[in-house]
Amino acid sequence: MSAGPGPEDRYSAASGNPKNANNNGGYNSGMIVFSYIIGGIVVWSLIGWVLDILLRTHWIVLAGAFTGLAGGFYLSFARRFGPTGSKKADGNTKRSRRQRD
């Protein structure tokens, strides 16, 4: 019976994949994290801005920016701290014998 992948098998956008020798881990991982965070802030701020116009308020854009920031961090780090990262770097899923039967 397998307990799932250990901490050494998990990786996130923030850390890159240390087992992949062909990647430029630091730069590429940094750009992924940066784009998730900035993209989340921009998209959710725009949604908040539209809702501010429709509802005639002034605070939803700020709530949208914080929501986008939190979502960007979640997308960047969720796999590292998630339950059992179901997908490995090579695209194969690792399942226990019980799940396969």
C-alpha positions as CSV (number, residue, x, y, z in Angstrom):
1,M,0.0,0.0,0.0
2,S,1.4,3.3,-1.0
3,A,1.0,6.5,1.0
4,G,1.3,8.6,-2.2
5,P,4.2,10.8,-3.3
6,G,6.4,12.2,-0.6
7,P,7.6,15.8,-0.3
8,E,10.4,15.1,-2.7
9,D,7.9,14.2,-5.5
10,R,5.9,17.4,-5.1
11,Y,6.8,20.6,-6.8
12,S,5.2,23.9,-7.5
13,A,5.5,26.7,-10.0
14,A,7.5,28.6,-7.4
15,S,10.2,25.9,-7.1
16,G,10.2,24.5,-10.6
17,N,10.8,20.8,-11.2
18,P,14.2,19.9,-9.7
19,K,14.3,16.5,-11.5
20,N,14.0,18.1,-15.0
21,A,17.6,18.8,-16.0
22,N,16.6,20.7,-19.2
23,N,14.6,23.5,-17.5
24,N,15.9,26.9,-16.6
25,G,14.3,26.5,-13.2
26,G,15.0,29.9,-11.5
27,Y,14.0,32.2,-14.4
28,N,11.1,30.2,-15.7
29,S,9.6,29.5,-12.3
30,G,9.9,33.1,-11.4
31,M,8.2,34.3,-14.5
32,I,5.4,31.8,-13.9
33,V,4.8,33.0,-10.4
34,F,5.0,36.6,-11.5
35,S,2.5,36.1,-14.2
36,Y,0.1,34.2,-12.0
37,I,0.2,37.0,-9.3
38,I,0.1,40.0,-11.7
39,G,-2.5,38.3,-14.0
40,G,-4.7,37.5,-11.0
41,I,-4.5,41.1,-9.7
42,V,-5.3,42.6,-13.1
43,V,-8.2,40.3,-14.0
44,W,-9.9,40.5,-10.6
45,S,-9.3,44.3,-10.3
46,L,-11.0,44.7,-13.7
47,I,-13.9,42.6,-12.5
48,G,-14.1,44.6,-9.3
49,W,-13.9,47.9,-11.3
50,V,-16.9,46.8,-13.5
51,L,-18.9,45.8,-10.4
52,D,-18.0,49.2,-8.8
53,I,-19.4,51.0,-11.8
54,L,-22.6,48.8,-11.9
55,L,-23.2,49.0,-8.1
56,R,-21.9,52.6,-7.7
57,T,-19.4,51.6,-4.9
58,H,-15.7,52.3,-4.6
59,W,-14.3,49.3,-2.6
60,I,-15.0,46.3,-4.8
61,V,-12.0,47.0,-7.0
62,L,-9.7,46.7,-3.9
63,A,-11.4,43.5,-2.9
64,G,-10.9,42.2,-6.4
65,A,-7.2,43.1,-6.3
66,F,-6.7,41.2,-3.0
67,T,-8.7,38.3,-4.4
68,G,-6.5,38.2,-7.4
69,L,-3.3,38.3,-5.3
70,A,-4.5,35.4,-3.1
71,G,-5.5,33.5,-6.2
72,G,-2.1,34.0,-7.8
73,F,-0.3,32.8,-4.7
74,Y,-2.7,29.8,-4.5
75,L,-2.0,28.8,-8.1
76,S,1.8,29.3,-7.6
77,F,2.1,27.2,-4.4
78,A,-1.0,25.0,-4.2
79,R,0.7,21.9,-5.7
80,R,3.6,22.1,-3.2
81,F,1.4,22.2,-0.1
82,G,-1.6,20.3,-1.6
83,P,-2.8,16.9,-0.4
84,T,-0.9,14.5,-2.6
85,G,-0.1,16.2,-6.0
86,S,-1.6,13.7,-8.3
87,K,0.4,14.5,-11.4
88,K,4.1,14.0,-11.8
89,A,6.5,16.0,-14.0
90,D,6.4,13.5,-16.8
91,G,2.6,13.7,-17.0
92,N,2.0,10.3,-15.6
93,T,-0.3,9.9,-12.6
94,K,0.9,7.9,-9.7
95,R,-1.9,5.8,-8.2
96,S,-1.8,3.2,-5.5
97,R,-2.6,-0.5,-6.3
98,R,-6.0,-0.2,-4.6
99,Q,-7.0,2.7,-6.9
100,R,-6.0,0.8,-10.0
101,D,-8.0,-2.3,-9.1
